[in-house]
Amino acid sequence: MEQAQLGPRCLPRAAAEAPAGIELRHLRYFVALADAGSFTHAAERMFIAQPTLSQQIRRLEEIVGTPLLQRRREGLRLTSAGTVLLDASRNVLSLVDHEVSRTRQAAGLGRQRLRVVVPPGLPDALAVETASALRSVAATADVDVAWMETPLDAEFSVIRQRRADAGLGWLTDSPEALAAPLDVMSLGEFEPDVWIPSSHAAARRGSIGLNEIVSMDVIHGPRRAAAGTYHAWAKVLRGVNPRFEFTDPPFRHSLPMVLAFAAAGDRPTAVLTGPSVIAGTRPGLPRLPRSAGTQDMVRVSIENHQLTATASLVWNGDLPRPLQQILFETADGMTSPAPARRAGLVPVSTLPSAGHF
């Protein structure tokens, strides 16, 4: 939902003078509306009738005394005031949810919960190791982990907007470039697999340069699957050839089919995967079984490791401190000792469980 620059709209005097009576449901409805972008979709997500949602949003505007959104032909747009309230609403709802969880835990009615995003397409070894380590540390702190499988953009918006608490994803810029209140710990540098026809000169060397890659059709993506690495790597390749563009894969979930498609192309075609292996390491060069009428495709490395992404555990810095400790110890246990961006974190084993704070 976009932000509209609007002047104040006059609301009824009685409404402007009415005592504040904002309820959590008003904030939940408003956040749902902002995320959905339309009253119809928001009402469906909240399992309420659309007229009821419209009525509650109007009531919220009356309480705060100013318009929060504007209906446009192209959809809803937040006003400047609406943008401010949206951020505040996410803060309030996140805090309430966590503190209710702690209260229930203190009463013996449940355990505190950490919502963690593991996007599709991560290397299996990375996802499994991180998930196993996180579950172990969280169990020690008496915290449940709720897993969410959803894509993460380069800005980690799902976490920044407090729809999740933490996530495992790819950094293509320095950690300092992340917007507040995000905190991050790096888990290692990864690079993609590159598959090229076995007849290509680079196949004999076992490595390929960027100037050779941009001279070929390169299947990679689609953009929406991993926008961060897609844009970062496209930028690097356009530094070699300003007109370079990726070609979307014809099949999203079958590398063998994509490789067969590339091998049968009229032009030399390469296949570039997402981050797959630790940068600087490379197993032997496997070949696809030879099929009639097509050439083999072989896997090679990129010279000088010029296309990389950093596997990172990212979390919201406004989380209760004990939950941040869990994330810190998880990342710290998977890497050599290195400081997190947020100072003062210590191993969870030296702290009381999260429910005691």
N, C-alpha and C positions, 0 to 999 in steps of 0.2 A: 504494500500500500504506500502510495507516494504522499509527500507532505505538500499541502497547499498553503500558499502565503495569502492569508485572508485577513481582512479587517474584522473587528468585533461586530457581531450581529446582536441587535438588541433583543433581549429576552424579557418576558413579562416581569414587571417590577416585583410582584409577589414572589416569583421564583428566585429573583436575584437576591431578595432579602431573606429567603427561607433558610432556616438553620441547616448546617451541614448534616447530611444523613447518608453518607456514602456507605454502602454495604459491600462485602466481598463479592457478592454475586454481580454487582454492577461492574466491578473491575474485571472479573472473569469474563463476562459478556463482552466487554470492550476489547480485551486482549484477543479473544476468539474472533471478534469481528475484524480487528486489524490483521490478524494472521490469515484469515480466510479471504479477505478482500471483498466480500459481498455478504449481505444479510442472509441470503438464501443458504449459502454454504456454512456460514457461522451458526445459523439456527439448526442445521442438520448435525453439526459437530456437537452442539450443546444439548441436543434432543429437546428443543423447545420450539414452539410455533414462531414463525417469522414476525407476526404482529406483536407478540410478547417481547421479542428481542428489540424491535423498533421502539416499543414503549419504554423499555428499561434504558436504552441508550438516550432517548429524549430526557428521561428523568435524570440521568447522570449529567447531561448538559445543563439542565436546570439547576442542579445542585452546585456545580462548579461555576455557573454563571457565564459560560461562554461556549460557542460552538466547538466541537471536537473533531468533526469531519464534515466533508462536503460531498454530496452526490454529484458525480459527473457522468457524462455519457460513457466515458471509458472506464468508469468504476468509481469506487470511493477513494477519497484523498484525505489524509489527516491534515488538520490545521496545525499551526505552530504549537498552540496549546495542547492539541491532541497528541502531538509527538512527545511533549513533556510528560503528559499524564500516562502515556503508554509505557514509557521507561519506568516511571514511578510505580505503575501497576504491576509490572513484572517483578520489581524489587519487593513490593509488599507481599505478593502472592507467593513468591519463592520463600521469603522469610516465614510466612505463616505456615506453609506446607512443611518446612523443615522443623519448625518449633512444635507443631502438632505431632509430628512423628516422634520427636524427642519426648513429648509429654506422654504419649501412648507407651513409649518404651519404659519410661519411669514408672508407669502404672502396671507394667507387666503385660501390656496388651499388644506388643509388637516391637519390632526393631527399626532403628533409623534406616533410611533407604538412600542409596546413591544411584542416580540415573546416569548411565554411561552409554555413549554412542559408539558403536563399532560399525563403520560404514562397510557396505559390500565392496568386494574387490581387493581387500587388503591381502598381502601374502599370508598364507595360512600359518606359517611358523610364527610370524610376528603377532598375528591376532590371538593365536592359541597361547603363546607364552605370556602375553600381556594380560589376557583374561584370567589365566590360571594364577598369575602373581597377584592380580587385583583381588580376586576372590579370596585368596589365602590371607592377605593383609586385612581385608574387610571383615573376614570371619573372626580374626583375632580381636578386632575392635568392636565386635558384636553389631555389625552393620550389614544389611542386605544390599545386594547389587541388582538393579533392574537394568537389563540390557536393551538397548534400542538400536535396531538396524535401519539406518537412514543415511543418505549422503551428507557429507560435510563440505561446505564451501571453503574457500581460502580464508574467509573472515571468521570461520567457526560461528556463524550467526545463530545456529540452534543453541549453542552454549551461551553466547553473549546475551541472547534474548531470554535466557533462563528456561527454555523449554527442555533442556537437559543440563546436568551438572558438570559433566566432563565428557571427553571423547578422545579417541585415538585416530589421528589423521596425519596429513602431510603438510609440512611447512616448506614453502619455496622462497621465503624471505627470512630476514633475521627475526628472532623472537621479539625484539624490541618493537618491531613493526605492528605487532598485534594490538588491537584497540583494547583499552581498559574496559572492564576489569579482568581481562583474561590473563592467566598465568600458564606457564608452559615449562616442561622439561623434555629435552631431546633424548630419543632412544637410539638413534643411529642414522647414518646416511645410506640411502638406497638409490638404485638406478634401474632403468627399464631393461628388459630384454629387447634385442633387435634381431629380427629374422629377415634374412635376405636370400635371394636365389643362390644356389650353390655354384652357379656359373659366374657370379660376380667376383671381381678381382679381390674384394675385401674378404671373401669367404676363405681364401687361401691364407690370408694374414691372420684371421681370427679377430680382427678389429676393423672398425670403419670410422672415417672422419665425417665431420658435419658437412663438409663440402660435397661428399659423396652422397650423404643422406638426402640433402635438399635437391639433388639432381634426379631423384626417384619419386614416384608416387609413394606416399607414406600413409598407411592405414593406422589410425589412432583415434581413440575417443569412445563414444561421442562426448562433446563438450560438457553436457549436463551430468555425466557420470562422475567426473572429477575435474571441475572447472579450474581449480588452483593449479594443478600440474599441467593441465592442457594449455592454459594461457602462458604459464611460465616457460614451458618448453617451446611453444610456438614462437615466443618472443626471442629466445635464443637462436632458433633456426632462421627466423627472419633477419637476424643480424648478419647471416651469411647470404641469404637470398630474400630480399624484401617482399617478394611476391609469393613466398612459400605459404601453403595452406595444407592442413591435414585432410585426409579423406576418411569419412566415417566408415566404420566397419560394417559389412553387410550382415554379419551375425554377431550379436553382442556377447553371447555366453558360450561360444565354442571356438577356442583358439585353433584346433585342427581344421575346422571349416574355413576360418579366415585365412589360414596359411595356404590351404588348397586354392582358395579364391585368388590369393596374391600370386601363387605360382603359375596360375593359368592366365594371368593378365597379359595384355598386348605390350605394355611397357614394364620395364623393371620396377618391381614393387617391393617395398619393405613393410614389415609389420612392427610397430612400436607398441609394446605393452605399457601398463602402468608401472610404478616402482615395484620391482620384483625381487631384486637381489641386493645384498649389501655392497655398496660401492667399492670397487677394487677387487672383488672376488668374482670368479667366473668358473663354472664347471666346464667339463668337456663339451664339445660342440655336437649336440644331438642332431640327428637327421630324421625327417619324416620318412616313413616307408615309401619307396618309389611307387607311384601309381601311373598307370598307362597314360601317355600323352602329356604328362606334367613333369616339371623339374622338382628336385628336392629343394627344401628350404633349410637353411642352417642358421644357428644362433651365433651372433658375434657380439663383441663388446664395443662400446663407443670410446674412441681414443680420447685420452685425457679426462674421461669421466665428466663430460660437460653438461650432461642432462642428469640432474639428481634432485632428490627431495628428502627432507628430513622427517623421519617418523617421530611423532611427538605426542605426548600425553598432555592435553590442554584442559584446563578447568576454569570455572568461574571464581575469581578471587574474592567474591563476596560470600562464598560458601562458609558455613560454620567451620571454625578452625580444625576441629577433629576430623572432618571429612577431607579437608585439604591435606592433613597429615597422612591419611590413607593413600591419597594419590601420590604424594611426595615419596613415601616409602616404597610404593610400587615401582615408580620410575627409577628411584635411586638404587633399588635392588637389581634392576635390569641393566644398569650401566656402571661405568667407573664413576667414582665420586665426583660430582659436579654440582655447583650451587643452582638452586631454582631461582627464578626471577624474584620470588617473594622471599625475603630474608627471614631467618629465625625459625625455620621448620626443623624439627628433630624427629627421629624415628618414633613410630607409633608405639613401639614396645615400651617406651619410657613414659607413656601417657595413660591416663584413665581411658576407659571406653568412651565412645562419642556420646553415649546417652547420659554421661555424668557431668556434662558441661552445661 
